[in-house]
Amino acid sequence: MKTIVNGFEYFSPKTLEEALKMLSQYDSEEKEFKVIAGGQSLNLMMKQGILMPECLVSIKGLSELDYLNYDAKEGLKIGALTTHRAIETSDEIQKNFKVLVEMEHNVSSTETRNYGTLAGNFCHGDPGGDPAPVLVALNAIIKMASVKGERTVPAEEFTLDYYETVLGHDELLTEIQIPVIPPNTGVYYTKYSQILGDFALASAAVSITLDDKKEKCTDVRIVLGSVGSTAMRAKKAEEILKGKKITDELLVQAGQAASEESDPTDSVEASEEYKRELVGVLVKRVGKEALERAKKA
């Protein structure tokens, strides 16, 4: 279906195959186009005149991409049209991926979560978004498709810079795959924002895996949000914890290392120095909760 709206063409394909053919066509014609799902971010940027595409391709009607599938061996598969609210209210996810539900509580308002999608938020590439640190901490895999075929990349490699991802112009993110959380593993996420549901000044997601005796850390992922151009692994901080019995003192050291690894900028909300201080506090706090969860897992 094609409609002319305020100077741009609006298309609403009914199938994934049709959508991919459209994207391939517009890419070859070098038309400026954007894919829209929930539109919570794109609509705002268009109203502000930041983006003025010639064409909009709405994929909201692609029901084949609206699903949540969990398997005890393969893990969780989230379709690209799955809303934040569907994830937030899923008993299956609450039981097996509690951190995702907790993250969703932090995403904007209930109205936004009812219509906006997790995949759309992630594709937007805003370093202040909530999903990226959690997906990276969970070692998620991103599946994309075009008329040429399908490919996957780790969530950690999906975002390249501010609002820039590896997604080709003729590609759609079709699925987010999250593996089963390993035994003896705890994952936690939190952010600091001035208003509940607002973008974070700084955020942190931490995944800690303990040995069979639940004494030493065998694996750890510390992911920071809003303090760089993308969600970033604090790898020097991770090395401080890996292979050791985690103590409050080590968590303080890891927080300090993460603070030094972060790359925030001054903003009207807070200075670079303040954001670095937040990183240190959050990594210690989130790491401590992840550790407690690992001990109980």
N, C-alpha and C positions, 0 to 999 in steps of 0.2 A: 504493500500500500504506500502511495506517495501523496504527500500534502505539502503545500507551500505555507510556511508560517513565518511572519515577520522577516522576510527576505532570505530565509534558508529553507532548504528542502528537508522534509521529515519522512523517514521511511520506517515501517514497522514490519519486518519480516516475520513469518509465522513458524519457520523452522531454522535450526542451526545451519543446515546446508544452504538455505536461501540467504541467511545473514552473511555467511562466509563468502558466498559468491558476490554479494553486494560490496563487501569490504575489498575484495580483490579488484572489482571493477573500478571503484573510486580511487584506489591506490594507483592503478595503471593510468587513470585519467588525470592524476595529480590534483584531484580536488581536495580542498581542505574539509575534512569531515571528522566527526567525533562519534564514538559509541556512547549511548546513554542507557543506564539501567534504572536505578532509583533516582539518579539525578540530583542528589542532595548537594553535591559539590559542584558539578558541572553547571547546573542552573544558576547558582550564585555567581560563578565566574563569568557566565554569559551576561547576566544582569549588570555586572560591574564593567563590562566591556573588555575584560581581560582576554576572553576568547570569543571569536566571531566566526564559527565554522559555516561553510557553505551548505553542508549536509549534516543531518543528525540521523544516526541509525539506532533506533530503539530496539533493544533486545528484551525488554520487559515481558513480552508475550511468549518468550521461548520456555514453555513449561517443562520441556525436557531437561533444562538446566536448573530446575528448582527441586533439589532433593538433599537429604541427609542420609547417608548410608554408613552404618557401623558394622564392622566385622571384628571379632575378637583376635583374629590373626593378622588381617590386613590393615586394621585401623579405621580411621574416619575419612569419608569422602564427602566434600561439601560442594554442591553444584554452584555455578556462578550466579544464579538468580536466587539463592537462599538468603533470606533477609536476616538482619541482625536479631530481630525478635524471635525468629524461628530457632535460632541457635540458643538464645538466652533462655527460652522456655522448654528446651528439649530435656527430658528426663535422662535419655541415653547419654547426652553430652555432660549433664550434671554429674552423672555417675562415673564416667570414664575420662572426661576432660574438663574438670571443674574450673580450671583456669580460664577456659574460653567463656564460660558463663559469667565469671567474675569480670572479665575484660569487657564483655558486652554491657554490663551494668554501667560502665564508665563512658559509653559512647553516646554523646549528645542526649537527646530527649527520647521518650518512648515513641512519640510521633515519628521521629526520624528513623528509629530502629524498626518501626512497623513497615517502612517502605524501602529504606536504604539496604544495600547488600554488603556483605562482608567482602566479597570479591571486588566490588566496585570501589569500596573504600581503599582496599589494598592497591588496586590499579591506579588510583589517583596519585599515589606517590608522595603524599604529604608526610614529611618526617615527624609531624606532630600527631599523626593518626595513632589509634590504639592497636589495631590488629598486627602491624608489622613486627614489633618486638616479641609478641607472643608467638606468632607463627614461626619466627626464626628460632626462638627458644625451644619450640616443639619439633624442630627439624622438619618442617613441612615441605612438601614438594608442590610446585605449581605446574599445572597442565595447561597447555595452550594449543589452539588449533587454527589452521588456515586451509584453503583449498589444496595446498601442497601436502598437508598431513598434520601430524601432531608432534609435539615435543614437550619435554619437561625440564625445569630448572629448580634448584633448591631455592626456597624462599629467601635465603640469605643473599642470593645473587640476582634476585628479580629487580630490585630498585637500584638505579645507577646514580641518581642525583636528585635534586629537588624536582618533583613532578616528572621524573624521567625514569622509564622502566625498560626492560629488554623486550617488551611486547612490540612486535612489528605492527606496522600500520594495517596490514591485512590479517592480523591475528586477533583472536578472542581468548581471554582467559576462560577456560571452560570448567575447571575443577581445582579445588584445593585438597591435597591429600596429606593427612596427618597420621604418621605411624603410631602404633600402640606405644604408650608410655612404658619404658623399661621397668622391671622390678626395682624396688628400693629407690624410686625416683620421686622427688617432689618438685612441683613447678608453681611459681607464684608470680603475680604481676601487680604493680600499682603505679600510679602516676600522681604528680602534684600539679593541680590546676587551681586557678583562683575561683572558678565557679564549677560546681558539680556538672560533669558531662562536657566541659569545655576542653579545648586542646591543651595538651600538657605543656608546662614549662620544662619538665623533665619527667621521664618515665623509665622504668626498669622491669625486665622480666628475667627471672633466674630459674634454671633447671639444674638440680643437683642429684646425682646418682651415687649411692653408697655401695660399699662392698657387702658381701653376704652377712658379715658380722655387724653391719651398719655402724662401722667405726670410721672408715676412711672414705674420702671422696674419690671415686673412680672416673667420674666424668662431670663436667659442669659447662653450662652455657650462660653467659651474662650478656644480656642484650639491652642496649640503651636507646631510648627514643627522644626526639625533640632536641637533641644536643649535637646535631650534625646534619649533613645533607640527606642522610638515610638512617634507618635503624642500624645500629652498629654493634658488632661483637666487641666486648672489652677483653681481648685475649690475654693481655698482660695480667689483668685481674684474675682471669680464669686460672692462669698458671700458679698463682699464689695459693689457690685452694686445691688444685688437682693433686691427688696422691697423698693428701694429708688429712689428719683429723681436724675438722673445722671447729674453730673456737671463735668467740667474740672478737678476740684480738686479730685473728686472721681475717675476719669479715671487715674489720676496720681498715686493715691494710689493703684488702681487695677494693673497698670503696674508694680509698685514696688513689689507688692505681687507676680505677675506672674514671675517676674525676680528671686525672691527668690525661687519659686517653681520649676523653670526650672533646668535642670541638664546637661548643655553643657560640652563639653570637649575641651581642647586645640587642635588646628589644625594648619596646615601651613598657612591657610587663616586668622585665627583670634584666639585670646586667649579666654579662658573661661570667663574672666571678660568682654571682649568686647561683647561677645555674650549675656551675661546677660543684659548688657546695651541696646543692640538692642531690646531685649524682652520688656523692659519697654517702650521704644519709640514706638515700633510697636503696642503694646496693646492699648496705649493711642490713637494713630493715627487711628487704625482700629476700635476701639470702638467708636470713635467720628463719623466716617463715618457710622457705623452700626446704631448708634443712629439717625442720620439725616435721614437715609433710613426708620427707624421704624416710625418716625414722619410723613413721607410722604406716608407711606403704607396705 
